[in-house]
Amino acid sequence: MRREPDAAVEPDDPAIDRAVRERQLVAGYRAAARRALELARRYRAEEGAAGGDRERACITQARIWRSAVRDLRAGIAVAPRPGLARALPEREDRSRETG
């Protein structure tokens, strides 16, 4: 069954664009946190003991990303901070410009 487009929702609605962007950020931060924790486990296995420098660095970074996810889910704007890449709106590709 095919659904008709909702006439009340405009395709260029900024609220929809913002919600999509936030959802993409959440997914990206979660994936990054999972990878950091996987690396922490590998480092622990390599070093044979818990609490190594590399393991702690990965866990610290995963906490930063998880904190950003909680902020986004709570509707709080994620401010740039150490360990968190600044999320900017996509811009046009300017790599072909000469200058």
GUGU-282986 format. One record per residue: residue in one letter; x, y, z of N, C-alpha, C, O, CB in turn. Coordinates in steps of 0.1 Angstrom, whole numbers. Glycine has a CB too. Layout:
! GUGU-282986
@type: A&nxx: X&nyy: Y&nzz: Z&caxx: X&cayy: Y&cazz: Z&cxx: X&cyy: Y&czz: Z&oxx: X&oyy: Y&ozz: Z&cbxx: X&cbyy: Y&cbzz: Z
...
END
This chain:
! GUGU-282986
@type: M&nxx: 8&nyy: -12&nzz: 0&caxx: 0&cayy: 0&cazz: 0&cxx: 9&cyy: 12&czz: 0&oxx: 18&oyy: 14&ozz: 8&cbxx: -10&cbyy: 0&cbzz: 12
@type: R&nxx: 7&nyy: 21&nzz: -9&caxx: 15&cayy: 33&cazz: -11&cxx: 8&cyy: 44&czz: -3&oxx: -4&oyy: 46&ozz: -4&cbxx: 17&cbyy: 36&cbzz: -25
@type: R&nxx: 16&nyy: 52&nzz: 4&caxx: 12&cayy: 63&cazz: 11&cxx: 13&cyy: 76&czz: 4&oxx: 23&oyy: 79&ozz: -3&cbxx: 19&cbyy: 64&cbzz: 25
@type: E&nxx: 3&nyy: 84&nzz: 4&caxx: 3&cayy: 97&cazz: -3&cxx: 11&cyy: 107&czz: 6&oxx: 11&oyy: 106&ozz: 18&cbxx: -12&cbyy: 102&cbzz: -5
@type: P&nxx: 18&nyy: 115&nzz: -1&caxx: 26&cayy: 125&cazz: 7&cxx: 17&cyy: 134&czz: 15&oxx: 6&oyy: 138&ozz: 10&cbxx: 34&cbyy: 134&cbzz: -3
@type: D&nxx: 21&nyy: 138&nzz: 26&caxx: 13&cayy: 146&cazz: 35&cxx: 14&cyy: 161&czz: 31&oxx: 25&oyy: 166&ozz: 29&cbxx: 18&cbyy: 145&cbzz: 50
@type: A&nxx: 3&nyy: 167&nzz: 28&caxx: 3&cayy: 180&cazz: 22&cxx: 7&cyy: 191&czz: 33&oxx: 11&oyy: 202&ozz: 29&cbxx: -11&cbyy: 184&cbzz: 17
@type: A&nxx: 6&nyy: 187&nzz: 46&caxx: 10&cayy: 196&cazz: 56&cxx: 25&cyy: 197&czz: 59&oxx: 29&oyy: 207&ozz: 65&cbxx: 3&cbyy: 192&cbzz: 69
@type: V&nxx: 32&nyy: 188&nzz: 53&caxx: 47&cayy: 188&cazz: 55&cxx: 53&cyy: 193&czz: 42&oxx: 52&oyy: 187&ozz: 32&cbxx: 52&cbyy: 174&cbzz: 59
@type: E&nxx: 60&nyy: 204&nzz: 43&caxx: 67&cayy: 209&cazz: 32&cxx: 81&cyy: 202&czz: 31&oxx: 87&oyy: 199&ozz: 41&cbxx: 69&cbyy: 224&cbzz: 33
@type: P&nxx: 85&nyy: 199&nzz: 19&caxx: 98&cayy: 192&cazz: 17&cxx: 110&cyy: 199&czz: 22&oxx: 120&oyy: 193&ozz: 26&cbxx: 100&cbyy: 188&cbzz: 3
@type: D&nxx: 110&nyy: 213&nzz: 22&caxx: 121&cayy: 220&cazz: 27&cxx: 119&cyy: 226&czz: 41&oxx: 124&oyy: 237&ozz: 44&cbxx: 124&cbyy: 232&cbzz: 17
@type: D&nxx: 112&nyy: 219&nzz: 49&caxx: 109&cayy: 223&cazz: 63&cxx: 122&cyy: 223&czz: 71&oxx: 128&oyy: 212&ozz: 72&cbxx: 98&cbyy: 214&cbzz: 69
@type: P&nxx: 126&nyy: 234&nzz: 77&caxx: 139&cayy: 234&cazz: 85&cxx: 138&cyy: 225&czz: 97&oxx: 148&oyy: 220&ozz: 101&cbxx: 142&cbyy: 248&cbzz: 89
@type: A&nxx: 126&nyy: 223&nzz: 103&caxx: 125&cayy: 214&cazz: 115&cxx: 128&cyy: 200&czz: 111&oxx: 135&oyy: 193&ozz: 118&cbxx: 111&cbyy: 215&cbzz: 121
@type: I&nxx: 124&nyy: 196&nzz: 99&caxx: 127&cayy: 182&cazz: 94&cxx: 142&cyy: 181&czz: 91&oxx: 148&oyy: 171&ozz: 95&cbxx: 118&cbyy: 179&cbzz: 82
@type: D&nxx: 147&nyy: 191&nzz: 85&caxx: 162&cayy: 191&cazz: 82&cxx: 170&cyy: 190&czz: 95&oxx: 179&oyy: 182&ozz: 95&cbxx: 166&cbyy: 203&cbzz: 74
@type: R&nxx: 166&nyy: 197&nzz: 105&caxx: 173&cayy: 197&cazz: 117&cxx: 172&cyy: 183&czz: 124&oxx: 182&oyy: 178&ozz: 130&cbxx: 168&cbyy: 208&cbzz: 127
@type: A&nxx: 160&nyy: 178&nzz: 124&caxx: 158&cayy: 165&cazz: 130&cxx: 166&cyy: 154&czz: 123&oxx: 171&oyy: 145&ozz: 129&cbxx: 143&cbyy: 161&cbzz: 130
@type: V&nxx: 166&nyy: 155&nzz: 110&caxx: 174&cayy: 145&cazz: 102&cxx: 189&cyy: 146&czz: 106&oxx: 196&oyy: 136&ozz: 108&cbxx: 172&cbyy: 147&cbzz: 87
@type: R&nxx: 194&nyy: 159&nzz: 106&caxx: 208&cayy: 161&cazz: 109&cxx: 211&cyy: 156&czz: 123&oxx: 222&oyy: 150&ozz: 125&cbxx: 211&cbyy: 176&cbzz: 109
@type: E&nxx: 202&nyy: 159&nzz: 133&caxx: 205&cayy: 154&cazz: 147&cxx: 205&cyy: 138&czz: 147&oxx: 213&oyy: 132&ozz: 154&cbxx: 194&cbyy: 159&cbzz: 156
@type: R&nxx: 196&nyy: 132&nzz: 140&caxx: 196&cayy: 118&cazz: 139&cxx: 209&cyy: 112&czz: 133&oxx: 214&oyy: 102&ozz: 138&cbxx: 184&cbyy: 113&cbzz: 131
@type: Q&nxx: 214&nyy: 118&nzz: 123&caxx: 226&cayy: 114&cazz: 117&cxx: 238&cyy: 116&czz: 127&oxx: 247&oyy: 107&ozz: 127&cbxx: 229&cbyy: 122&cbzz: 104
@type: L&nxx: 238&nyy: 127&nzz: 134&caxx: 249&cayy: 129&cazz: 144&cxx: 248&cyy: 119&czz: 155&oxx: 259&oyy: 114&ozz: 159&cbxx: 247&cbyy: 143&cbzz: 150
@type: V&nxx: 236&nyy: 116&nzz: 160&caxx: 235&cayy: 106&cazz: 170&cxx: 240&cyy: 92&czz: 165&oxx: 248&oyy: 86&ozz: 172&cbxx: 220&cbyy: 104&cbzz: 175
@type: A&nxx: 236&nyy: 88&nzz: 153&caxx: 241&cayy: 76&cazz: 148&cxx: 256&cyy: 76&czz: 146&oxx: 263&oyy: 66&ozz: 149&cbxx: 234&cbyy: 73&cbzz: 134
@type: G&nxx: 262&nyy: 87&nzz: 142&caxx: 276&cayy: 87&cazz: 140&cxx: 284&cyy: 87&czz: 153&oxx: 294&oyy: 80&ozz: 154&cbxx: 280&cbyy: 100&cbzz: 132
@type: Y&nxx: 279&nyy: 95&nzz: 163&caxx: 286&cayy: 95&cazz: 176&cxx: 285&cyy: 81&czz: 183&oxx: 294&oyy: 76&ozz: 189&cbxx: 279&cbyy: 105&cbzz: 185
@type: R&nxx: 273&nyy: 74&nzz: 181&caxx: 272&cayy: 61&cazz: 187&cxx: 281&cyy: 51&czz: 181&oxx: 288&oyy: 43&ozz: 188&cbxx: 257&cbyy: 56&cbzz: 186
@type: A&nxx: 282&nyy: 52&nzz: 168&caxx: 292&cayy: 43&cazz: 160&cxx: 306&cyy: 45&czz: 165&oxx: 314&oyy: 36&ozz: 167&cbxx: 290&cbyy: 44&cbzz: 145
@type: A&nxx: 310&nyy: 58&nzz: 166&caxx: 323&cayy: 61&cazz: 170&cxx: 326&cyy: 57&czz: 184&oxx: 337&oyy: 52&ozz: 187&cbxx: 325&cbyy: 77&cbzz: 169
@type: A&nxx: 316&nyy: 58&nzz: 193&caxx: 318&cayy: 53&cazz: 207&cxx: 320&cyy: 38&czz: 207&oxx: 328&oyy: 33&ozz: 215&cbxx: 306&cbyy: 57&cbzz: 216
@type: R&nxx: 312&nyy: 31&nzz: 199&caxx: 314&cayy: 16&cazz: 199&cxx: 327&cyy: 12&czz: 194&oxx: 334&oyy: 3&ozz: 199&cbxx: 303&cbyy: 10&cbzz: 190
@type: R&nxx: 332&nyy: 19&nzz: 183&caxx: 346&cayy: 16&cazz: 178&cxx: 356&cyy: 19&czz: 189&oxx: 366&oyy: 11&ozz: 190&cbxx: 348&cbyy: 24&cbzz: 165
@type: A&nxx: 355&nyy: 30&nzz: 196&caxx: 365&cayy: 33&cazz: 206&cxx: 365&cyy: 23&czz: 217&oxx: 376&oyy: 19&ozz: 222&cbxx: 362&cbyy: 47&cbzz: 212
@type: L&nxx: 353&nyy: 18&nzz: 221&caxx: 353&cayy: 7&cazz: 231&cxx: 358&cyy: -6&czz: 226&oxx: 365&oyy: -13&ozz: 234&cbxx: 339&cbyy: 5&cbzz: 236
@type: E&nxx: 356&nyy: -9&nzz: 214&caxx: 362&cayy: -21&cazz: 208&cxx: 378&cyy: -20&czz: 208&oxx: 385&oyy: -29&ozz: 211&cbxx: 357&cbyy: -23&cbzz: 193
@type: L&nxx: 383&nyy: -8&nzz: 205&caxx: 397&cayy: -6&cazz: 205&cxx: 402&cyy: -7&czz: 219&oxx: 413&oyy: -13&ozz: 222&cbxx: 401&cbyy: 8&cbzz: 199
@type: A&nxx: 395&nyy: -2&nzz: 229&caxx: 399&cayy: -3&cazz: 243&cxx: 400&cyy: -17&czz: 247&oxx: 410&oyy: -21&ozz: 254&cbxx: 389&cbyy: 5&cbzz: 252
@type: R&nxx: 391&nyy: -26&nzz: 243&caxx: 391&cayy: -40&cazz: 246&cxx: 404&cyy: -47&czz: 240&oxx: 410&oyy: -55&ozz: 246&cbxx: 379&cbyy: -47&cbzz: 242
@type: R&nxx: 406&nyy: -43&nzz: 227&caxx: 418&cayy: -49&cazz: 221&cxx: 431&cyy: -44&czz: 228&oxx: 440&oyy: -52&ozz: 230&cbxx: 419&cbyy: -44&cbzz: 206
@type: Y&nxx: 432&nyy: -32&nzz: 231&caxx: 444&cayy: -27&cazz: 238&cxx: 446&cyy: -34&czz: 252&oxx: 457&oyy: -37&ozz: 255&cbxx: 443&cbyy: -12&cbzz: 241
@type: R&nxx: 435&nyy: -36&nzz: 259&caxx: 436&cayy: -44&cazz: 271&cxx: 441&cyy: -58&czz: 269&oxx: 449&oyy: -63&ozz: 277&cbxx: 422&cbyy: -44&cbzz: 278
@type: A&nxx: 436&nyy: -64&nzz: 258&caxx: 440&cayy: -78&cazz: 255&cxx: 455&cyy: -78&czz: 251&oxx: 463&oyy: -87&ozz: 255&cbxx: 432&cbyy: -84&cbzz: 244
@type: E&nxx: 459&nyy: -68&nzz: 244&caxx: 473&cayy: -67&cazz: 240&cxx: 483&cyy: -65&czz: 251&oxx: 493&oyy: -71&ozz: 253&cbxx: 475&cbyy: -56&cbzz: 229
@type: E&nxx: 479&nyy: -56&nzz: 260&caxx: 487&cayy: -52&cazz: 271&cxx: 486&cyy: -62&czz: 283&oxx: 495&oyy: -63&ozz: 291&cbxx: 484&cbyy: -39&cbzz: 277
@type: G&nxx: 476&nyy: -70&nzz: 283&caxx: 475&cayy: -81&cazz: 293&cxx: 470&cyy: -75&czz: 307&oxx: 469&oyy: -83&ozz: 316&cbxx: 487&cbyy: -87&cbzz: 295
@type: A&nxx: 467&nyy: -63&nzz: 308&caxx: 463&cayy: -57&cazz: 321&cxx: 453&cyy: -45&czz: 318&oxx: 454&oyy: -39&ozz: 308&cbxx: 474&cbyy: -53&cbzz: 330
@type: A&nxx: 444&nyy: -43&nzz: 327&caxx: 435&cayy: -32&cazz: 326&cxx: 442&cyy: -19&czz: 330&oxx: 451&oyy: -18&ozz: 338&cbxx: 423&cbyy: -34&cbzz: 335
@type: G&nxx: 437&nyy: -8&nzz: 324&caxx: 441&cayy: 5&cazz: 328&cxx: 453&cyy: 11&czz: 320&oxx: 460&oyy: 20&ozz: 325&cbxx: 445&cbyy: 5&cbzz: 342
@type: G&nxx: 457&nyy: 6&nzz: 309&caxx: 468&cayy: 11&cazz: 301&cxx: 464&cyy: 25&czz: 295&oxx: 452&oyy: 29&ozz: 295&cbxx: 471&cbyy: 1&cbzz: 290
@type: D&nxx: 474&nyy: 32&nzz: 291&caxx: 472&cayy: 45&cazz: 286&cxx: 463&cyy: 46&czz: 273&oxx: 454&oyy: 54&ozz: 273&cbxx: 486&cbyy: 52&cbzz: 282
@type: R&nxx: 465&nyy: 37&nzz: 264&caxx: 457&cayy: 36&cazz: 252&cxx: 443&cyy: 33&czz: 255&oxx: 433&oyy: 38&ozz: 250&cbxx: 463&cbyy: 27&cbzz: 242
@type: E&nxx: 441&nyy: 23&nzz: 264&caxx: 427&cayy: 19&cazz: 268&cxx: 420&cyy: 30&czz: 275&oxx: 408&oyy: 33&ozz: 271&cbxx: 428&cbyy: 7&cbzz: 278
@type: R&nxx: 426&nyy: 37&nzz: 284&caxx: 420&cayy: 49&cazz: 291&cxx: 416&cyy: 60&czz: 281&oxx: 406&oyy: 66&ozz: 282&cbxx: 429&cbyy: 54&cbzz: 302
@type: A&nxx: 425&nyy: 62&nzz: 271&caxx: 422&cayy: 73&cazz: 261&cxx: 410&cyy: 69&czz: 253&oxx: 402&oyy: 78&ozz: 250&cbxx: 435&cbyy: 75&cbzz: 252
@type: C&nxx: 409&nyy: 57&nzz: 249&caxx: 397&cayy: 53&cazz: 241&cxx: 384&cyy: 54&czz: 249&oxx: 374&oyy: 58&ozz: 244&cbxx: 399&cbyy: 38&cbzz: 236
@type: I&nxx: 385&nyy: 50&nzz: 262&caxx: 373&cayy: 51&cazz: 271&cxx: 369&cyy: 65&czz: 273&oxx: 357&oyy: 68&ozz: 273&cbxx: 375&cbyy: 44&cbzz: 284
@type: T&nxx: 379&nyy: 74&nzz: 275&caxx: 376&cayy: 88&cazz: 277&cxx: 369&cyy: 94&czz: 265&oxx: 359&oyy: 101&ozz: 266&cbxx: 389&cbyy: 96&cbzz: 280
@type: Q&nxx: 374&nyy: 90&nzz: 253&caxx: 368&cayy: 95&cazz: 240&cxx: 354&cyy: 90&czz: 239&oxx: 345&oyy: 97&ozz: 234&cbxx: 377&cbyy: 91&cbzz: 228
@type: A&nxx: 352&nyy: 77&nzz: 242&caxx: 338&cayy: 71&cazz: 241&cxx: 329&cyy: 79&czz: 250&oxx: 317&oyy: 81&ozz: 246&cbxx: 338&cbyy: 56&cbzz: 244
@type: R&nxx: 333&nyy: 83&nzz: 262&caxx: 324&cayy: 90&cazz: 271&cxx: 320&cyy: 104&czz: 265&oxx: 309&oyy: 108&ozz: 267&cbxx: 332&cbyy: 92&cbzz: 285
@type: I&nxx: 330&nyy: 110&nzz: 259&caxx: 327&cayy: 123&cazz: 252&cxx: 316&cyy: 121&czz: 242&oxx: 306&oyy: 129&ozz: 241&cbxx: 339&cbyy: 129&cbzz: 246
@type: W&nxx: 317&nyy: 111&nzz: 233&caxx: 307&cayy: 109&cazz: 223&cxx: 294&cyy: 105&czz: 229&oxx: 283&oyy: 110&ozz: 224&cbxx: 312&cbyy: 98&cbzz: 213
@type: R&nxx: 294&nyy: 97&nzz: 239&caxx: 281&cayy: 93&cazz: 245&cxx: 274&cyy: 105&czz: 252&oxx: 262&oyy: 106&ozz: 252&cbxx: 283&cbyy: 82&cbzz: 256
@type: S&nxx: 282&nyy: 114&nzz: 258&caxx: 277&cayy: 126&cazz: 264&cxx: 270&cyy: 135&czz: 253&oxx: 259&oyy: 140&ozz: 255&cbxx: 288&cbyy: 134&cbzz: 271
@type: A&nxx: 276&nyy: 135&nzz: 241&caxx: 270&cayy: 143&cazz: 230&cxx: 257&cyy: 137&czz: 226&oxx: 247&oyy: 144&ozz: 223&cbxx: 280&cbyy: 144&cbzz: 218
@type: V&nxx: 256&nyy: 124&nzz: 226&caxx: 244&cayy: 117&cazz: 222&cxx: 233&cyy: 120&czz: 232&oxx: 222&oyy: 123&ozz: 229&cbxx: 246&cbyy: 101&cbzz: 221
@type: R&nxx: 236&nyy: 120&nzz: 245&caxx: 226&cayy: 123&cazz: 255&cxx: 222&cyy: 137&czz: 254&oxx: 210&oyy: 140&ozz: 255&cbxx: 232&cbyy: 121&cbzz: 270
@type: D&nxx: 231&nyy: 146&nzz: 251&caxx: 227&cayy: 160&cazz: 249&cxx: 218&cyy: 162&czz: 237&oxx: 207&oyy: 169&ozz: 238&cbxx: 239&cbyy: 169&cbzz: 247
@type: L&nxx: 221&nyy: 156&nzz: 226&caxx: 212&cayy: 157&cazz: 214&cxx: 198&cyy: 151&czz: 217&oxx: 188&oyy: 157&ozz: 213&cbxx: 219&cbyy: 150&cbzz: 203
@type: R&nxx: 198&nyy: 140&nzz: 224&caxx: 185&cayy: 133&cazz: 227&cxx: 177&cyy: 142&czz: 236&oxx: 164&oyy: 141&ozz: 236&cbxx: 187&cbyy: 120&cbzz: 233
@type: A&nxx: 183&nyy: 149&nzz: 245&caxx: 176&cayy: 158&cazz: 254&cxx: 172&cyy: 171&czz: 248&oxx: 166&oyy: 180&ozz: 255&cbxx: 185&cbyy: 160&cbzz: 267
@type: G&nxx: 176&nyy: 174&nzz: 236&caxx: 173&cayy: 186&cazz: 229&cxx: 183&cyy: 197&czz: 232&oxx: 180&oyy: 209&ozz: 230&cbxx: 160&cbyy: 190&cbzz: 233
@type: I&nxx: 194&nyy: 194&nzz: 238&caxx: 204&cayy: 204&cazz: 242&cxx: 214&cyy: 205&czz: 230&oxx: 218&oyy: 195&ozz: 224&cbxx: 212&cbyy: 200&cbzz: 255
@type: A&nxx: 217&nyy: 218&nzz: 226&caxx: 226&cayy: 220&cazz: 216&cxx: 240&cyy: 215&czz: 220&oxx: 245&oyy: 217&ozz: 231&cbxx: 227&cbyy: 235&cbzz: 212
@type: V&nxx: 247&nyy: 208&nzz: 211&caxx: 260&cayy: 202&cazz: 214&cxx: 270&cyy: 213&czz: 210&oxx: 272&oyy: 216&ozz: 199&cbxx: 262&cbyy: 189&cbzz: 206
@type: A&nxx: 276&nyy: 218&nzz: 221&caxx: 287&cayy: 228&cazz: 219&cxx: 300&cyy: 221&czz: 216&oxx: 303&oyy: 211&ozz: 221&cbxx: 288&cbyy: 237&cbzz: 231
@type: P&nxx: 308&nyy: 228&nzz: 207&caxx: 321&cayy: 222&cazz: 204&cxx: 329&cyy: 221&czz: 217&oxx: 330&oyy: 231&ozz: 225&cbxx: 329&cbyy: 231&cbzz: 194
@type: R&nxx: 336&nyy: 210&nzz: 219&caxx: 344&cayy: 208&cazz: 231&cxx: 355&cyy: 199&czz: 228&oxx: 355&oyy: 192&ozz: 217&cbxx: 336&cbyy: 203&cbzz: 243
@type: P&nxx: 366&nyy: 198&nzz: 236&caxx: 377&cayy: 190&cazz: 233&cxx: 372&cyy: 175&czz: 231&oxx: 365&oyy: 170&ozz: 239&cbxx: 388&cbyy: 190&cbzz: 243
@type: G&nxx: 377&nyy: 169&nzz: 220&caxx: 374&cayy: 155&cazz: 218&cxx: 361&cyy: 153&czz: 209&oxx: 358&oyy: 142&ozz: 206&cbxx: 372&cbyy: 148&cbzz: 230
@type: L&nxx: 354&nyy: 164&nzz: 206&caxx: 342&cayy: 163&cazz: 198&cxx: 343&cyy: 172&czz: 186&oxx: 345&oyy: 184&ozz: 187&cbxx: 330&cbyy: 167&cbzz: 207
@type: A&nxx: 343&nyy: 166&nzz: 175&caxx: 344&cayy: 174&cazz: 162&cxx: 332&cyy: 183&czz: 161&oxx: 321&oyy: 180&ozz: 164&cbxx: 345&cbyy: 164&cbzz: 150
@type: R&nxx: 335&nyy: 195&nzz: 157&caxx: 325&cayy: 205&cazz: 155&cxx: 316&cyy: 201&czz: 143&oxx: 321&oyy: 200&ozz: 132&cbxx: 331&cbyy: 219&cbzz: 154
@type: A&nxx: 303&nyy: 200&nzz: 145&caxx: 294&cayy: 196&cazz: 135&cxx: 289&cyy: 209&czz: 128&oxx: 282&oyy: 217&ozz: 134&cbxx: 282&cbyy: 188&cbzz: 140
@type: L&nxx: 293&nyy: 210&nzz: 116&caxx: 289&cayy: 222&cazz: 108&cxx: 279&cyy: 217&czz: 97&oxx: 280&oyy: 206&ozz: 93&cbxx: 301&cbyy: 229&cbzz: 102
@type: P&nxx: 270&nyy: 226&nzz: 93&caxx: 261&cayy: 222&cazz: 82&cxx: 270&cyy: 219&czz: 69&oxx: 280&oyy: 225&ozz: 67&cbxx: 251&cbyy: 233&cbzz: 79
@type: E&nxx: 264&nyy: 210&nzz: 61&caxx: 271&cayy: 207&cazz: 49&cxx: 272&cyy: 220&czz: 40&oxx: 263&oyy: 228&ozz: 40&cbxx: 265&cbyy: 196&cbzz: 41
@type: R&nxx: 283&nyy: 221&nzz: 33&caxx: 285&cayy: 233&cazz: 25&cxx: 289&cyy: 228&czz: 11&oxx: 293&oyy: 216&ozz: 9&cbxx: 296&cbyy: 243&cbzz: 30
@type: E&nxx: 287&nyy: 236&nzz: 1&caxx: 290&cayy: 232&cazz: -13&cxx: 305&cyy: 229&czz: -14&oxx: 313&oyy: 234&ozz: -7&cbxx: 286&cbyy: 243&cbzz: -22
@type: D&nxx: 307&nyy: 220&nzz: -23&caxx: 321&cayy: 216&cazz: -26&cxx: 329&cyy: 227&czz: -33&oxx: 325&oyy: 231&ozz: -44&cbxx: 321&cbyy: 203&cbzz: -35
@type: R&nxx: 339&nyy: 232&nzz: -26&caxx: 347&cayy: 243&cazz: -32&cxx: 361&cyy: 238&czz: -36&oxx: 370&oyy: 246&ozz: -38&cbxx: 348&cbyy: 254&cbzz: -22
@type: S&nxx: 363&nyy: 225&nzz: -37&caxx: 376&cayy: 220&cazz: -40&cxx: 381&cyy: 223&czz: -54&oxx: 393&oyy: 223&ozz: -57&cbxx: 377&cbyy: 205&cbzz: -38
@type: R&nxx: 371&nyy: 226&nzz: -63&caxx: 375&cayy: 229&cazz: -77&cxx: 378&cyy: 243&czz: -79&oxx: 382&oyy: 247&ozz: -90&cbxx: 363&cbyy: 224&cbzz: -86
@type: E&nxx: 376&nyy: 252&nzz: -69&caxx: 378&cayy: 266&cazz: -71&cxx: 393&cyy: 268&czz: -72&oxx: 401&oyy: 262&ozz: -65&cbxx: 372&cbyy: 274&cbzz: -60
@type: T&nxx: 396&nyy: 278&nzz: -80&caxx: 410&cayy: 282&cazz: -81&cxx: 412&cyy: 296&czz: -75&oxx: 402&oyy: 304&ozz: -75&cbxx: 416&cbyy: 282&cbzz: -96
@type: G&nxx: 423&nyy: 298&nzz: -70&caxx: 423&cayy: 311&cazz: -63&cxx: 432&cyy: 321&czz: -64&oxx: 431&oyy: 331&ozz: -57&cbxx: 422&cbyy: 308&cbzz: -53
END
